[in-house]
Amino acid sequence: MVHRGITILVFMLLTVGAAGTDAALAAASKKSKRATAAGQSATETARRYMQAVAQGDRVTAGQLDFACQHRLVAATAGAVKSYPRAGDPLYDLCWNDLTAAHAPALKRSDLAIAVLWPSTGPLAFFGDELPQTPASAFVMDAVGISPPGSGLHTDITGSRAMPAASFRLKPNSTVLGAPATLVQATIRYQDPLTSPVTYAAGNVKWTSTIKRARRALKSVATQWVVLTGLKRHGFPGDSAVFNLPVATQPDVPGMVAEKVPFTTDTSRVLPESLEWWGPNDQPGTLTAAAARAAAFPDLRDRIALLNRILIIDPNQPDALTVLTRNLYSVLLREAAVHHKLAVKDPSLSLVVSEFYWNVYAAAERVDLSNDMEMGGLSQPSAADYLYRVLPALETLARVRPEQLDNRFRLGVAYRWNNDQLPMIETFEALVKDIPDNRKTPKAEALLQLAWSRINKVAWNRILHDPESLRAYGDAEASLANAELPLDKFLAEYTMAYSMIFMPNYGDKAKMLHHLTEAKRWFDEVPGKTDEVWRYFLHSDLLKAILDADPQFQPILATAETPKG
């Protein structure tokens, strides 16, 4: 009997234990299902919220935003059973809070020739404040809206439970709690020409005025804090995204305001996840964009689109070609504004404007040194264009060294920027690379080399510098190769000009001979005018020498203004 009793007791204990285990398993399963359901609800809420913000859907965004729902519930005595109607002012108020938080990223700072495409309208730029930027800014409706933008794509990549959030509906009221889920999502921007812009990786904010490199954002990872189980606290919806905190005031002035809601993490971007558009992503788009930019009537639009292409592919040859030609043309146009000569022949017009900057670069230099920001100017100065064209010319010379016209412009730009060694070395290399049978390009390279040497001597003010003799020799060699009257005029004139810096101005009779020959060839130049000849002969340094010696009176007479 004793054994039988023990057996019955053991059986009863086993039965009770099994029942308890089953109950525990059932409870755990139920809890797991609730957690899974909450996670799915949070994931769907985050997905819908991102889509609503990107599409400018104020109603859906407001209904899924915790701060917006909190504002509604806090202003109501009891529970709110349903969302306000679509036209309710609440949605506009909440949307205004959202756009105000996005505004710093849309404040344009790309002035003058640093402008980026889209040149007008919204341009999202995430700078040093990127870690503090709300996650919603990366899906704001302004991204990709301006033509030819095509928007963005969002992909949920995971979710996990996090410690519960806590908040009050009103000051000094009961602290409430709500389950919280962290949802991870990747945002991919479809169009490299309109995607947001950031500083390039590794850029540091220095106190100097060095311009930091920018990149076009291709994709970024974000995380979103989603609160669930809100209906039991009187909210009209059961889940909402904590994107922006609720605006609160401290209980005591000067103290820290309470955080509503309080969570262990926030909705934010993951800065280490940034991925930028690169040269191999959409090369056809960049090539087509360069051709499109070349056709824009407005210079600002042209520069903006070309700048956008070049922050994606700094070596894109088509964009570099269009940009350098445009900026060099602007510098020539700026010279024409100053010398005020109406020159109809394109070749002669180019020579006159280049000559203006050649002489100016070795003297005043103010317009070539004082950029828009430094001078407090309202429009770009010649210096702005020069500083922008130089690195582009250097890159293009490296990418396409066979493009001789670019290398010519590079050497001239070095001269105007007073980069003394490069301005000479660039043309020495050109003289060497151009075959002897190509006489006209050879003559031009020698002439430009001579002017680089002259500018070095003129700026350094070191008289009797052997560079003056070398400049004379280069101009003499240029004359030997010259085939066109314009090139022969320039060679003779340059020989005379180089003698300014020789001992006792060299042989004055020889200088007069070169100027006389220069006038003879000038008279055969298409489009020549007396005003242009007078401009060359009255160049400050040269005219001072000619005025000081009576033997130059015959050549000065050729530049006198007719009386009457």
C-alpha positions as CSV (number, residue, x, y, z in Angstrom):
1,M,0.0,0.0,0.0
2,V,2.8,2.3,0.8
3,H,4.4,1.8,-2.6
4,R,1.1,2.3,-4.3
5,G,0.7,5.7,-2.5
6,I,4.1,6.8,-3.4
7,T,3.4,5.9,-7.0
8,I,0.1,7.9,-7.1
9,L,1.9,10.9,-5.5
10,V,4.7,10.9,-8.1
11,F,2.1,10.6,-10.9
12,M,0.2,13.6,-9.5
13,L,3.4,15.7,-9.2
14,L,4.4,14.8,-12.7
15,T,1.0,15.7,-14.0
16,V,1.0,19.1,-12.2
17,G,4.6,19.8,-13.4
18,A,3.7,19.0,-17.0
19,A,0.6,21.3,-16.8
20,G,2.8,24.1,-15.4
21,T,5.3,23.6,-18.2
22,D,2.6,23.7,-20.8
23,A,1.2,26.8,-19.4
24,A,4.6,28.5,-19.3
25,L,5.3,27.5,-22.9
26,A,1.9,28.8,-23.9
27,A,2.6,32.1,-22.2
28,A,6.0,32.4,-23.8
29,S,4.6,31.6,-27.2
30,K,1.9,34.2,-26.7
31,K,4.4,36.8,-25.6
32,S,6.6,35.9,-28.6
33,K,3.7,36.3,-31.0
34,R,2.8,39.7,-29.4
35,A,6.5,40.8,-29.8
36,T,6.5,39.6,-33.4
37,A,3.2,41.4,-34.1
38,A,4.6,44.5,-32.4
39,G,7.8,44.3,-34.5
40,Q,5.8,43.9,-37.7
41,S,3.5,46.8,-36.8
42,A,6.6,49.0,-36.0
43,T,8.2,48.0,-39.3
44,E,5.1,48.8,-41.3
45,T,4.6,52.1,-39.5
46,A,8.2,53.1,-40.2
47,R,7.8,52.2,-43.9
48,R,4.6,54.1,-44.3
49,Y,6.0,57.1,-42.4
50,M,9.0,57.4,-44.7
51,Q,6.8,57.1,-47.8
52,A,4.4,59.7,-46.5
53,V,7.2,62.2,-45.8
54,A,8.9,61.6,-49.2
55,Q,5.6,62.1,-51.0
56,G,4.6,65.2,-49.1
57,D,1.6,63.4,-47.6
58,R,0.9,65.7,-44.6
59,V,-2.1,63.7,-43.3
60,T,-0.5,60.3,-43.2
61,A,2.8,61.7,-41.9
62,G,0.9,63.5,-39.1
63,Q,-1.1,60.4,-38.2
64,L,2.1,58.3,-37.9
65,D,4.2,60.9,-36.1
66,F,4.4,60.6,-32.3
67,A,4.9,64.3,-31.6
68,C,1.9,65.1,-33.8
69,Q,-0.4,62.5,-32.0
70,H,1.0,63.7,-28.6
71,R,-0.1,67.3,-29.5
72,L,-3.6,66.1,-30.3
73,V,-4.0,63.9,-27.2
74,A,-2.5,66.4,-24.8
75,A,-5.0,69.0,-25.9
76,T,-8.0,66.7,-25.3
77,A,-9.6,65.9,-22.0
78,G,-10.2,62.3,-22.7
79,A,-9.1,59.6,-25.1
80,V,-9.1,60.4,-28.8
81,K,-11.0,57.7,-30.7
82,S,-10.1,58.7,-34.3
83,Y,-7.8,60.9,-36.3
84,P,-8.9,64.4,-37.3
85,R,-10.4,64.9,-40.7
86,A,-8.0,65.5,-43.6
87,G,-8.4,69.3,-43.7
88,D,-7.7,69.8,-40.0
89,P,-5.1,72.5,-39.2
90,L,-3.2,70.0,-37.0
91,Y,-1.6,68.4,-40.0
92,D,-0.3,71.7,-41.3
93,L,1.1,72.6,-37.9
94,C,2.9,69.2,-37.6
95,W,4.2,69.5,-41.2
96,N,5.5,72.9,-40.5
97,D,7.5,71.5,-37.5
98,L,8.9,68.9,-39.8
99,T,9.9,71.3,-42.6
100,A,11.5,73.6,-40.0
101,A,13.6,70.8,-38.8
102,H,14.6,70.1,-42.5
103,A,15.3,73.8,-43.3
104,P,19.0,73.8,-42.2
105,A,19.8,71.1,-44.8
106,L,18.1,73.2,-47.5
107,K,19.8,76.5,-46.8
108,R,22.0,77.1,-49.8
109,S,25.6,78.1,-49.2
110,D,26.9,77.1,-52.7
111,L,27.7,80.7,-53.8
112,A,29.0,82.0,-57.1
113,I,30.9,79.3,-59.1
114,A,30.6,76.7,-56.3
115,V,26.9,76.3,-57.1
116,L,25.6,72.8,-57.6
117,W,22.8,71.4,-59.6
118,P,19.8,71.8,-59.2
119,S,21.0,75.4,-59.5
120,T,17.6,76.7,-58.4
121,G,15.1,75.2,-56.0
122,P,15.9,72.8,-53.2
123,L,19.3,71.3,-52.8
124,A,19.7,69.0,-49.7
125,F,23.2,69.4,-48.2
126,F,24.1,67.5,-45.0
127,G,27.2,69.2,-43.6
128,D,28.8,69.2,-40.2
129,E,25.4,68.8,-38.4
130,L,24.7,65.5,-40.1
131,P,24.7,63.5,-36.8
132,Q,22.1,65.8,-35.3
133,T,19.9,65.9,-38.5
134,P,16.5,64.2,-38.0
135,A,16.1,60.9,-39.9
136,S,13.1,62.4,-41.8
137,A,15.4,64.9,-43.5
138,F,16.9,62.1,-45.6
139,V,13.5,61.3,-47.1
140,M,12.0,64.8,-47.2
141,D,9.8,65.6,-50.1
142,A,12.3,68.1,-51.6
143,V,14.8,65.4,-52.4
144,G,14.6,64.5,-56.1
145,I,11.5,66.7,-56.8
146,S,13.2,69.3,-59.1
147,P,13.6,68.0,-62.7
148,P,15.3,65.8,-63.7
149,G,15.1,64.2,-60.2
150,S,13.3,60.9,-59.8
151,G,13.1,60.4,-56.0
152,L,14.3,57.7,-53.7
153,H,13.7,54.1,-52.5
154,T,13.5,52.8,-49.0
155,D,14.3,49.3,-47.9
156,I,13.7,47.9,-44.4
157,T,16.8,46.0,-43.4
158,G,15.8,44.8,-39.9
159,S,14.3,45.6,-36.5
160,R,14.8,44.9,-32.9
161,A,13.1,45.5,-29.6
162,M,14.6,48.2,-27.4
163,P,13.8,49.4,-23.8
164,A,10.4,50.8,-23.4
165,A,9.8,54.5,-23.9
166,S,8.3,56.8,-21.3
167,F,6.4,60.1,-21.6
168,R,3.9,62.3,-20.0
169,L,0.8,63.7,-21.7
170,K,0.8,66.8,-19.6
171,P,3.3,68.4,-17.1
172,N,3.3,66.7,-13.7
173,S,0.9,64.0,-15.0
174,T,1.5,60.2,-14.7
175,V,4.5,58.8,-16.5
176,L,3.3,56.4,-19.2
177,G,5.2,53.7,-20.9
178,A,5.1,52.2,-24.4
179,P,7.0,49.3,-26.1
180,A,9.7,50.6,-28.5
181,T,11.2,49.1,-31.6
182,L,14.3,50.2,-33.5
183,V,13.7,49.8,-37.3
184,Q,16.7,49.9,-39.6
185,A,16.1,51.2,-43.2
186,T,18.4,52.0,-46.1
187,I,17.5,55.0,-48.3
188,R,18.7,54.8,-51.9
189,Y,18.6,57.9,-54.1
190,Q,17.7,57.2,-57.7
191,D,19.3,60.2,-59.5
192,P,22.9,61.2,-59.0
193,L,22.2,64.7,-60.4
194,T,19.6,65.6,-57.8
195,S,20.5,63.5,-54.8
196,P,21.6,65.1,-51.5
197,V,25.2,66.3,-51.0
198,T,27.6,65.8,-48.1
199,Y,31.2,66.6,-47.4
200,A,33.5,63.9,-48.7
201,A,34.7,61.2,-46.3
202,G,37.6,62.3,-44.1
203,N,37.0,66.0,-44.5
204,V,37.7,68.0,-41.4
205,K,36.4,71.5,-40.5
206,W,39.4,73.7,-40.2
207,T,39.4,77.4,-39.3
208,S,40.9,78.3,-42.7
209,T,38.9,79.1,-45.8
210,I,39.9,76.0,-47.7
211,K,36.9,74.6,-49.6
212,R,36.1,71.1,-48.5
213,A,35.3,68.5,-51.1
214,R,31.7,67.5,-51.6
215,R,30.1,64.3,-52.8
216,A,26.7,63.3,-54.1
217,L,24.9,60.8,-51.8
218,K,23.9,57.5,-53.2
219,S,22.6,55.7,-50.2
220,V,22.5,55.9,-46.4
221,A,21.4,53.7,-43.5
222,T,18.9,55.2,-41.0
223,Q,17.2,53.9,-37.9
224,W,13.7,54.8,-36.7
225,V,12.3,54.6,-33.2
226,V,8.7,53.3,-33.3
227,L,6.4,53.3,-30.2
228,T,3.5,50.8,-30.1
229,G,0.6,50.1,-27.8
230,L,-0.4,53.8,-27.7
231,K,-4.2,53.3,-28.0
232,R,-4.4,52.3,-24.3
233,H,-3.0,55.8,-23.5
234,G,-5.7,57.5,-25.5
235,F,-4.0,57.9,-28.8
236,P,-6.0,57.5,-32.0
237,G,-3.4,55.2,-33.5
238,D,-1.6,52.3,-31.9
239,S,1.9,53.0,-33.3
240,A,3.8,56.1,-34.2
241,V,7.4,57.1,-35.2
242,F,9.4,59.1,-32.7
243,N,11.1,61.4,-35.2
244,L,11.2,64.8,-33.5
245,P,10.8,65.3,-29.7
246,V,7.7,67.0,-28.3
247,A,8.3,70.6,-27.6
248,T,8.5,71.0,-23.8
249,Q,9.2,73.8,-21.3
250,P,11.3,73.3,-18.1
251,D,9.3,73.2,-14.8
252,V,11.6,75.8,-13.4
253,P,13.2,78.5,-15.6
254,G,16.8,77.8,-16.3
255,M,16.5,74.1,-15.7
256,V,16.6,71.3,-18.4
257,A,13.3,70.6,-20.0
258,E,11.9,67.1,-19.8
259,K,12.5,64.8,-22.8
260,V,9.2,63.6,-24.3
261,P,9.4,60.8,-25.1
262,F,12.4,59.5,-23.2
263,T,14.1,56.7,-25.1
264,T,17.5,55.0,-25.1
265,D,18.0,55.9,-28.8
266,T,16.7,58.2,-31.4
267,S,15.6,58.2,-35.0
268,R,18.8,59.2,-36.9
269,V,21.2,58.6,-39.7
270,L,24.2,56.3,-39.3
271,P,27.0,58.5,-40.5
272,E,29.4,55.6,-41.1
273,S,26.9,54.2,-43.6
274,L,27.1,57.0,-46.2
275,E,27.8,55.7,-49.8
276,W,28.4,58.2,-52.6
277,W,27.8,58.1,-56.3
278,G,31.0,57.2,-58.2
279,P,32.3,57.4,-61.8
280,N,31.3,53.8,-62.6
281,D,27.7,54.0,-61.3
282,Q,26.0,55.9,-64.2
283,P,28.7,57.0,-66.7
284,G,26.2,57.5,-69.5
285,T,24.2,59.8,-67.4
286,L,27.2,62.0,-66.7
287,T,28.2,62.1,-70.4
288,A,24.7,63.1,-71.4
289,A,24.6,65.7,-68.6
290,A,27.8,67.3,-69.8
291,A,26.4,67.7,-73.3
292,R,23.2,69.1,-71.8
293,A,25.1,71.6,-69.7
294,A,26.9,72.9,-72.7
295,A,23.6,73.9,-74.3
296,F,22.3,75.9,-71.3
297,P,21.9,79.6,-72.1
298,D,22.6,80.7,-68.5
299,L,26.2,80.4,-67.3
300,R,25.1,79.7,-63.7
301,D,23.1,76.7,-64.8
302,R,26.0,75.4,-66.9
303,I,28.5,75.7,-64.0
304,A,26.0,74.1,-61.5
305,L,25.4,71.0,-63.6
306,L,29.1,70.6,-64.5
307,N,30.1,71.0,-60.8
308,R,27.6,68.3,-59.9
309,I,29.1,65.9,-62.6
310,L,32.6,66.6,-61.3
311,I,31.8,65.9,-57.6
312,I,30.7,62.4,-58.9
313,D,33.6,61.9,-61.3
314,P,36.3,64.5,-60.9
315,N,38.0,63.1,-64.1
316,Q,34.9,63.2,-66.4
317,P,36.6,64.6,-69.6
318,D,33.5,66.0,-71.3
319,A,32.5,68.0,-68.2
320,L,36.0,69.2,-67.7
321,T,36.3,70.3,-71.3
322,V,33.0,72.3,-71.2
323,L,33.8,73.8,-67.9
324,T,37.3,75.0,-68.7
325,R,36.3,76.5,-72.1
326,N,33.4,78.3,-70.5
327,L,35.4,79.7,-67.6
328,Y,38.3,80.7,-69.8
329,S,35.8,82.5,-72.1
330,V,34.4,84.4,-69.0
331,L,37.9,85.6,-68.1
332,L,38.4,86.9,-71.6
333,R,35.0,88.6,-71.4
334,E,36.0,90.2,-68.1
335,A,39.1,91.5,-69.8
336,A,37.0,93.0,-72.6
337,V,34.9,94.8,-70.0
338,H,38.1,96.5,-68.8
339,H,40.0,97.3,-72.0
340,K,36.7,98.4,-73.7
341,L,37.9,97.7,-77.2
342,A,35.4,96.5,-79.8
343,V,37.3,93.8,-81.7
344,K,35.2,91.9,-84.3
345,D,37.8,89.4,-85.4
346,P,37.8,86.4,-83.0
347,S,41.5,85.7,-83.2
348,L,42.5,89.3,-82.6
349,S,39.9,89.7,-79.8
350,L,41.5,86.6,-78.1
351,V,45.0,88.2,-78.4
352,V,43.9,91.6,-77.0
353,S,42.1,90.1,-74.0
354,E,44.9,87.7,-73.2
355,F,47.4,90.6,-73.5
356,Y,45.3,92.6,-71.0
357,W,45.5,90.0,-68.3
358,N,49.2,89.3,-69.1
359,V,50.1,92.9,-68.3
360,Y,47.7,93.2,-65.4
361,A,48.9,89.9,-63.8
362,A,52.4,91.3,-63.5
363,A,51.2,94.6,-62.0
364,E,48.0,95.4,-60.0
365,R,46.7,91.8,-59.8
366,V,43.7,92.9,-57.6
367,D,41.0,91.5,-59.8
368,L,43.0,88.3,-60.1
369,S,43.5,87.9,-56.4
370,N,40.4,89.3,-54.7
371,D,37.6,86.7,-54.9
372,M,33.9,87.3,-54.1
373,E,34.0,86.2,-50.5
374,M,37.2,88.1,-49.6
375,G,36.1,91.3,-51.3
376,G,32.5,91.1,-50.0
377,L,31.3,91.3,-53.6
378,S,27.8,90.5,-54.8
379,Q,29.0,88.8,-57.9
380,P,31.9,86.5,-58.8
381,S,35.1,88.3,-59.6
382,A,37.8,87.3,-62.2
383,A,39.6,85.7,-59.3
384,D,36.7,83.3,-58.7
385,Y,36.7,82.1,-62.3
386,L,40.5,81.8,-62.3
387,Y,40.6,79.8,-59.0
388,R,37.9,77.5,-60.4
389,V,39.3,77.0,-63.8
390,L,42.9,76.2,-62.7
391,P,42.3,72.8,-61.0
392,A,39.9,71.8,-63.8
393,L,42.5,72.6,-66.4
394,E,45.2,70.7,-64.5
395,T,42.9,67.6,-64.2
396,L,42.0,67.7,-67.9
397,A,45.7,68.0,-68.9
398,R,46.3,64.9,-66.9
399,V,43.3,63.0,-68.3
400,R,43.7,64.1,-71.9
401,P,47.3,65.3,-72.4
402,E,46.8,65.2,-76.2
403,Q,44.3,68.1,-75.9
404,L,46.8,70.8,-76.7
405,D,44.3,73.8,-76.6
406,N,43.7,72.9,-73.0
407,R,47.4,72.8,-72.1
408,F,47.7,76.2,-73.8
409,R,44.9,77.6,-71.5
410,L,46.5,76.0,-68.5
411,G,49.9,77.7,-69.1
412,V,48.1,81.0,-69.6
413,A,46.1,80.5,-66.4
414,Y,49.2,79.7,-64.5
415,R,50.7,83.0,-65.7
416,W,47.6,85.0,-64.6
417,N,47.8,83.3,-61.2
418,N,51.5,84.1,-61.0
419,D,52.5,80.5,-60.7
420,Q,56.0,81.2,-62.0
421,L,57.5,77.8,-62.4
422,P,54.4,76.0,-63.8
423,M,53.7,78.8,-66.3
424,I,57.2,78.4,-67.8
425,E,57.4,74.6,-67.6
426,T,54.0,74.1,-69.2
427,F,55.0,75.9,-72.3
428,E,58.5,74.4,-72.4
429,A,56.8,71.0,-72.5
430,L,54.4,72.2,-75.3
431,V,57.3,73.5,-77.4
432,K,59.0,70.1,-77.0
433,D,55.8,68.1,-77.7
434,I,54.7,70.0,-80.8
435,P,56.4,68.6,-84.0
436,D,58.5,71.1,-86.0
437,N,56.3,70.6,-89.0
438,R,53.3,72.1,-87.2
439,K,54.6,75.6,-87.5
440,T,51.6,77.7,-86.3
441,P,51.1,75.8,-83.0
442,K,54.9,75.8,-82.5
443,A,55.0,79.6,-83.0
444,E,52.2,80.1,-80.5
445,A,53.8,77.9,-77.9
446,L,57.1,79.8,-78.2
447,L,55.3,83.1,-78.0
448,Q,53.4,82.0,-74.9
449,L,56.6,80.8,-73.3
450,A,58.2,84.2,-74.0
451,W,55.3,85.9,-72.2
452,S,55.6,83.6,-69.2
453,R,59.2,84.5,-68.9
454,I,58.4,88.2,-69.3
455,N,55.8,88.0,-66.6
456,K,58.2,86.4,-64.2
457,V,60.7,89.2,-64.7
458,A,58.1,91.9,-64.6
459,W,56.6,90.7,-61.3
460,N,59.9,90.0,-59.6
461,R,61.3,93.3,-60.7
462,I,64.8,91.8,-61.1
463,L,66.3,93.7,-63.9
464,H,69.0,92.0,-66.1
465,D,67.3,88.7,-65.3
466,P,68.5,86.2,-67.9
467,E,64.8,85.2,-68.5
468,S,64.5,88.4,-70.5
469,L,67.1,87.2,-73.0
470,R,65.4,83.8,-73.1
471,A,62.1,85.5,-73.7
472,Y,63.6,87.4,-76.6
473,G,65.0,84.2,-78.0
474,D,61.7,82.4,-77.7
475,A,59.9,85.3,-79.5
476,E,62.6,85.2,-82.2
477,A,62.0,81.5,-82.7
478,S,58.3,82.1,-82.8
479,L,58.8,84.6,-85.7
480,A,60.8,82.0,-87.6
481,N,57.8,79.6,-87.4
482,A,55.1,82.1,-87.8
483,E,52.9,81.9,-90.9
484,L,50.1,84.3,-90.1
485,P,50.3,88.1,-90.0
486,L,48.9,88.1,-86.5
487,D,51.6,85.7,-85.2
488,K,54.3,87.7,-86.9
489,F,53.0,90.9,-85.4
490,L,53.0,89.3,-81.9
491,A,56.5,87.9,-82.3
492,E,58.0,91.2,-83.3
493,Y,56.0,93.1,-80.6
494,T,57.1,90.5,-77.9
495,M,60.8,90.9,-78.8
496,A,60.4,94.6,-78.4
497,Y,58.5,94.2,-75.1
498,S,61.1,91.8,-73.7
499,M,63.8,94.4,-74.2
500,I,62.2,96.6,-71.5
501,F,63.9,94.6,-68.9
502,M,67.3,94.4,-70.5
503,P,70.3,96.6,-69.5
504,N,69.6,100.1,-70.8
505,Y,66.6,98.6,-72.6
506,G,68.9,96.7,-74.9
507,D,69.6,98.3,-78.3
508,K,67.0,101.1,-78.7
509,A,67.4,101.1,-82.4
510,K,66.7,97.4,-82.4
511,M,63.6,97.9,-80.3
512,L,62.4,100.6,-82.7
513,H,63.0,98.1,-85.6
514,H,60.9,95.4,-83.9
515,L,58.0,97.9,-83.2
516,T,58.2,99.1,-86.8
517,E,58.0,95.6,-88.1
518,A,55.2,94.8,-85.7
519,K,53.2,97.7,-87.1
520,R,53.9,96.5,-90.6
521,W,52.5,93.0,-89.8
522,F,49.7,94.5,-87.7
523,D,48.4,96.4,-90.7
524,E,47.8,93.0,-92.4
525,V,45.9,91.5,-89.5
526,P,42.1,90.9,-90.3
527,G,39.9,93.1,-88.2
528,K,42.8,95.4,-87.1
529,T,41.9,99.0,-86.0
530,D,43.9,102.0,-85.0
531,E,42.4,101.7,-81.4
532,V,43.9,98.2,-81.0
533,W,47.3,99.3,-82.2
534,R,47.2,102.3,-79.9
535,Y,46.3,99.9,-77.0
536,F,49.4,97.8,-77.6
537,L,51.8,100.7,-78.1
538,H,50.4,102.6,-75.0
539,S,50.9,99.7,-72.6
540,D,52.2,101.4,-69.4
541,L,55.8,100.0,-69.2
542,L,56.4,100.3,-73.0
543,K,54.9,103.8,-73.4
544,A,57.0,105.1,-70.5
545,I,60.2,104.1,-72.4
546,L,59.0,105.4,-75.8
547,D,58.0,108.7,-74.3
548,A,61.4,109.2,-72.7
549,D,63.4,109.0,-75.9
550,P,62.9,111.2,-79.0
551,Q,64.1,108.5,-81.4
552,F,60.8,106.6,-80.7
553,Q,58.7,109.6,-81.9
554,P,58.1,108.0,-85.4
555,I,56.6,104.9,-83.9
556,L,54.5,106.9,-81.4
557,A,53.2,109.0,-84.3
558,T,51.6,105.8,-85.7
559,A,49.4,105.7,-82.6
560,E,48.4,109.3,-82.5
561,T,44.7,110.1,-82.6
562,P,43.8,111.9,-85.8
563,K,42.9,115.6,-85.1
564,G,39.5,116.9,-85.9
